[in-house]
Amino acid sequence: MYFTALLARTDDGWEASDRELDDVESLDELAELAREAAPDDETVLVCIEQEGAWFALVRVDGEDDPRIFVSDAARAMRSAYGEILLTDDLLGREPEDTGVLDRLVDLDGTEDGAVEEIAEDEDRPGAGGDAVPSGPLGDADLLADLGIDASTVLKLTPDDALGEIAEALGAADVLEAVR
């Protein structure tokens, strides 16, 4: 079971909305959705939680690049949101190899032997050594200017993280209203 919400900072405090993220396919689309929720390029937090397993925060400030924190990258990768959140940049790896399709088909248009060559190619991104790390990943300091330091974020457990963050921000009531 997933819970997703947007917390947008306004002149009157925080506003929460539960947005459907099923049609979001990339971090850029997620950031654009967040920007639509905030008047005047204010801060928006995208909160994602998989019950008892992991949580993620994506902070969007105007047109700045989104900042991401994921409490357990390996668990998130096995979820529907992993592909959106765990970008190559966040994982510290080169963008996925776009030449894989070219190597699957021989010059004559057949696929003879190509699969075995690719399976043995351990140097390509995504092969063997590019496993997603277990545990926290990303910018644990993304809430520091809002009064929640990195050490606090890193200590949060998936069961109560979003509630504790909302409480510290003074947004607990609005988050619970959409939960």
C-alpha positions, 0 to 999 in steps of 0.5 A, a space after each residue: 500500500 502506497 501513500 503519496 501527497 504533495 505538501 506545498 508551502 504558501 503564505 498561509 502555511 502548508 497545504 496538502 493534496 493527495 495527487 495520483 502519481 500513476 501517470 507520472 513516468 519520470 522525475 521531470 514529470 513529477 517535478 512539473 506536477 509539484 510545481 503546479 501545486 505551488 503558487 509563486 514557485 514556493 517549496 513543494 515536498 512530494 511525499 511517498 511512502 510504502 507502508 512499513 518498507 520505505 519512504 521518499 521525499 522529493 523537494 521542488 523549489 521553483 525551477 531548481 532541480 528536484 532534490 531527492 531522499 529515499 530511505 531504502 533505495 533497494 526496497 524503493 527500486 522494487 516498487 512502482 516508484 523506483 524507476 522515477 526516483 532512483 535516477 542514474 544521477 542519484 545512483 552515481 552511474 552513467 546513463 543507461 547504455 543506449 547501444 544495447 538494442 543495436 548490439 541485440 541485432 546483427 548487421 544482417 537483422 538476425 539475433 544470432 549470438 548477440 544475447 550471449 555477448 551482451 550477457 558477458 559484457 560486465 562493463 556496460 551500465 546496469 550489468 553486475 556491479 551497478 546494484 542499487 544500494 540498500 539503505 538511505 540514498 540521496 540528499 538527507 539535508 534537503 529539509 535543513 533550512 526548514 528545521 529538520 537536519 540530515 541526522 534527523 532525516 536519517 533516523 526516521 523509520 518508514 512507519 512514522 517518517 512522514 508524520 514526524 516530518 509534517 509535525 516538525 513543519 507544522 503541517 501534520 493536520 493538513 497531511 492527515 486530512 489527505 491521508 
